[in-house]
Amino acid sequence: MRLPARRTMLKTIHWSMVPLALWFTLVQPRDVAAIGPWAVELHSILGLVFVSGALIWWADYLRRGLASRPGPKLPPWARRVHAILHRVMIWGLFGVALTGLGLGLTASRQLWAGGIVPIGVPLGLPQANDVIGLIHTIEFYLLAAIIAFHAGFHIWRHVALRDNALRIMAPRALYKYL
């Protein structure tokens, strides 16, 4: 059995993360709690998928570095932004996963990611849990803003520089529209 090519794997993770990032930006745990236990479970499963993708992406980055290059049409300032932006996103995803683990460790009861994976041994530290929860929230929304900037940066590249930046990561079925 052969694993998919690196770019194929990263495209899959990338495009899987987009709706999940949007979901977690717009939907809070209290929103799904109002719907019922099945919605809380679904939210938790989506969180597990999101964190798994983030950790796979981060591990791939640590092992092989960035998969993308700035491109020949980018001016020098944009080349620097490109590298920094991608590194900040990858480390930001790891940070969100790490503070999520911190929430599980400082919780007063056992938390389960997707009802499958236990998130640490609950230490029952409510003050630490509150602080980590605040950091987790700020970190996630800051990451969401960085993701929005990332999308805008690549749309600018594609439209202003006409360097086909969107075609690099878009599924082949969308090429005729880009």
N, C-alpha and C positions, 0 to 999 in steps of 0.2 A: 504494500500500500504506500503510495507516494503522497506527500503533503502538497497542497497547492503552492504555486509560485508565490514569492514574497509579495509582489505587487498585487496579485489577486487576493491574498489574505488581507492585506492592508486596505484595499478598496472595500472589501466586504465589511471589515470592522468599521472603517470610516463611515460608510453609508448606513450601517446599523446604528451607529452612535448618534447620527443626526436626529432621527425621530425620538430617540431615548433622551437626548439632551433637551430637546424641545418639551417632551413630556415632563421631565423633572423640573424644568424651569417654570412650567405653567401649573403643574398639579402638585399639591402638598399632601403629606400624609393625613393631615386633618380633613382634607377634601375627600379622600378615598374612604376614610373611616366613617364619614357620614353616609356613604353608600352601603357599606356592609363589610363583613369579614372577607368575602370572596374578593372584593376590590382591594382590600389591604394586602391580601395574599398575592394578587396580580401585580400590585405596585412593588411588592417585595421581590417577586420573580424578575420583573423588569430591572430592578436595582441590581440584582445578581448578574444579569446579562450585561448591564452597563459596566459594572466593576470588572467582570471577567474580561470584557473587551478592552477596557482601559489597562488592565494588568498585562494582557497579552501584547498590546501595542507598546507599553513601556518596556517590557522584557525584550521585545524585538529591537527597540531603539537601543537599549543597553548593549545588546549583543552585536548589532550591525550598524548602529548609527542611523542618521536620517535617511529615509528612502528617496527623498526628493532633492533636486538641485535647483538653484535659483532660476536658471534659464538665461540665455544670452541677451535677451532684450531688456532685462531689468537694469535700471540705473543703479549705481553703487549704493545709494541709501536704501533702495528697495531690496537689494541683495542681503544687506545686514538685517533688515526687518524680516525677510523671509526666514532666515535661519533662526533668529531669536523667537519669532512668532511660533514656529513649529516646536521648538524645544520647550517653550513656556506652556504650550498646550499639552504636550506629552507629560511633562512634570506636573502640570496642574491636574490632569486626570489621575495621576498617581497620588497626588496630595488629597484629592477628594476621596479616593479609596482608603487612604491611610486614616483620614479623620473619621470616615465611616466605621473603620475598625475601632478607632478610639471611642466612638459612641457605644459600640457593642461592649467594649471592655469596661467602661465606666457605668453602664446601665445597672439598674437595680434588679433586673430579671434577665433571663437568657433570651437573646434576640437571635433570630434565624434569618439568613438571607434566602429568600424564596422558599422558606420552609424546608430547606435542604441542608444548608451549611450553617453551623453555629458560628456566631460572630464573637469569638473569645469567651472567656469565663467572666460573667458579670461580677464586678468588684463592688457594686453598690456605692458609687461615689457621685452623689447628685450634683454637687457644685462643679466638679470636674466635667461631668456630663453636660451641664449647662454651658460651660466655657467652650468645650469641644464642639457642642452643637452650634454655637454662635460662629466659631471659626469655620466649621463645615459649611454653614449657610453662606457666609460671606465669600468663602473660597469658591463655592459652586457658582454663585451669581457673578463673581468676577470672571470665572472661567467661561461662563455663558457670554459675557461681554467680549472676551477675547475670541471666542468662537465666532461671534457675529463680525468682529473686525477681520478675522481670518477669511470669512466668506466674502466680505466686501473687498478685501485685498485681492483675492483671486478673481473676483468679478471685474475689478478695475484692470487687472492684468489682461484678462481675456478681451475686454472691450476696448480699452485705451491702447494697449500695446499689441493687440491681436496676436498673442503668443500661444493661443490654444491652451491656456492654463487649465481651463475647466475640462478639456478633453482628456487630460492626463489621468484624472481621478474619476471621471464619469464612466458609467457603464457604457459599453459599446453601443447598446441600443439607442443611446441619446446622442451619439456623435452627429447624426444628420441635422439635429436641432442646434448644435453649438457652432 
